[in-house]
Amino acid sequence: MVVQAYILIQTEVGKAAEVARQIADIDGVTLAEDVTGPYDVIVRAEATNVDDLGKLVVAKVQGVEGITRTLTCPVVHI
């Protein structure tokens, strides 16, 4: 079963569109959009397990220049 999550991202001022474009190219990211509100970019990502999801967020997503904070929200099926 695939693990899915939303990643809420805050960026430096004026960087949201560029951050969303860069993140959209990362393997495992299914959607990346710049938005308004308390977060600047919302990402939908998937991985084979929770550990791989963590590696995706820490090693790839957080490595994009212009990101100041992320919040990962795993999808649950209740």
C-alpha positions as CSV (number, residue, x, y, z in Angstrom):
1,M,0.0,0.0,0.0
2,V,1.2,3.5,-0.9
3,V,1.6,6.1,1.9
4,Q,0.4,9.5,0.8
5,A,0.8,12.9,2.5
6,Y,0.2,16.6,2.1
7,I,3.2,18.7,2.7
8,L,2.4,22.3,3.7
9,I,5.3,24.7,2.9
10,Q,6.2,28.2,4.0
11,T,8.6,30.0,1.7
12,E,10.7,33.2,1.6
13,V,8.7,36.2,0.3
14,G,8.2,36.0,-3.4
15,K,9.6,32.4,-3.8
16,A,6.3,30.4,-3.7
17,A,5.9,29.9,-7.5
18,E,9.5,28.9,-8.0
19,V,9.5,26.5,-5.1
20,A,6.3,24.9,-6.4
21,R,7.9,24.5,-9.9
22,Q,11.0,22.8,-8.5
23,I,9.1,20.5,-6.1
24,A,6.8,19.4,-8.9
25,D,9.8,17.8,-10.6
26,I,10.7,15.6,-7.6
27,D,10.0,11.9,-7.9
28,G,7.2,11.0,-5.5
29,V,5.5,14.3,-5.8
30,T,2.1,14.1,-7.5
31,L,1.0,17.7,-7.1
32,A,2.6,21.0,-6.1
33,E,0.7,24.2,-6.1
34,D,1.4,27.7,-4.8
35,V,-1.5,29.0,-2.7
36,T,-2.5,31.9,-0.5
37,G,-3.0,31.8,3.3
38,P,-0.7,30.7,6.1
39,Y,1.2,28.3,3.7
40,D,2.6,29.3,0.4
41,V,2.8,25.9,-1.3
42,I,0.8,22.7,-0.8
43,V,2.3,19.4,-2.1
44,R,0.7,16.0,-2.5
45,A,3.3,13.2,-2.3
46,E,3.4,9.4,-2.1
47,A,6.0,6.8,-1.1
48,T,6.1,3.1,-0.5
49,N,6.3,3.4,3.3
50,V,6.6,6.0,6.0
51,D,10.4,5.8,6.1
52,D,10.6,6.6,2.4
53,L,8.1,9.4,2.8
54,G,10.3,10.9,5.5
55,K,13.4,10.6,3.2
56,L,11.5,12.3,0.4
57,V,10.6,15.2,2.7
58,V,13.9,15.7,4.4
59,A,16.3,14.8,1.6
60,K,14.5,16.2,-1.4
61,V,11.7,18.6,-0.6
62,Q,13.4,20.5,2.3
63,G,16.5,20.8,0.1
64,V,14.7,23.2,-2.3
65,E,16.1,26.7,-1.9
66,G,13.6,29.2,-0.6
67,I,11.7,27.0,1.9
68,T,11.6,28.2,5.5
69,R,9.3,25.6,7.1
70,T,7.4,22.4,6.2
71,L,4.5,20.5,7.9
72,T,3.9,16.9,6.7
73,C,0.3,15.6,7.1
74,P,0.0,11.9,6.2
75,V,-3.3,10.8,4.7
76,V,-5.3,8.3,6.8
77,H,-8.2,6.1,5.8
78,I,-10.6,5.8,8.7
